[in-house]
């Protein structure tokens, strides 16, 4: 794990940060390349606004490099455990041709004990 500090100064525990190739069934899709960052979050999932605010702040850690590489996608995943178990939230950021970012999110449950 790597500790990082966004603009707020809050410590973010990064589990993974990488460039993900846009590939599906051995077909290359360069328009789906994305920087992806997974971090541990202790912010409650409900109400969702606080978690979204945290994810937006964490996104700022990878937004500049995403733009430098001219990527139109990035993902930020708010994990509850470093093992990626239980329910976690994935925030998908998309950049328009004009350069503005928008986002959506979805919850994923995996190996819930």
Helices and strands as residue ranges (DSSP letters): E 2-5, E 11-20, E 23-24, E 27-28, G 30-32, E 34-40, H 48-68, E 73-79, E 86-95, E 101-110
